Amino acid sequence: MHCEFELCTYNKDLSCNREGISLDDRGICHECAPVSLPEEVLIFIKEKHFKKLVEMYKKSGSKE
């Protein structure tokens, strides 16, 4: 089993480096230890990601 949660402390190269993990229904391991990000960093990342999604949506030619 592989947990691919990139914000986990145990994640390296898109894979959990722990042995014997168990996954929940979202594919995230129960042993996960998420990295805490300062709020301003999280806001910056979310805004950047949102802008990228809007650009992709516009390029797709969607009318909505």
N, C-alpha and C positions, 0 to 999 in steps of 0.2 A: 504494500500500500504506500501511496505517496501523497503527502499534503503539499499543495502548491501555493499556499497562502504566503505571498511575498513579504508581508509585513510581520511575519513571525521571526522571533529571535533565532530559532533553529533552522530557518530556511537558508539554503545555500545553493546557488545555481538552479533556482526554481524547483527545489526538492527539499523535503525535510531530511535533516541528517540524523534523526533519532531512529532507533530500532523499535519495533513492536508497537507502532502507533495504531490508534483506532480513529476512524473518520466518522464525522457526523453526516447528516443528510445533505449538507452543502459541500462535502469533500474537504472540510477543515478538521484537522486532528483535535482530539479532546485535550491533548497535552500542549496545545498551542500557547505561546507566550508572545502576544503582540507587542510590537515596538510602540511606545508612546511618542507622538509627535506634538510639538508645541502648536497651539491653536492657529497662530499666524502662518505657520508652515502648511498646516492642513488646509487652511482657507486658500492659500496661494496655489497649492497643487490642485484643489478642486476647481478653482476658477480657470486655471490653465487647461485642465482636462475638459471642462465644459465648453470653452472656446474652440477647442480642437473638434469636439463632437458637432458643434454648430457648423463649423467649416465643412466637415465631412458631409453633413446633412445637406448643406447648400450645394455642394459639388455633385451630390447624387441626383439633383434636379427635382427633388420632392417639392410639391406645391403647398404643403401644410405649414 
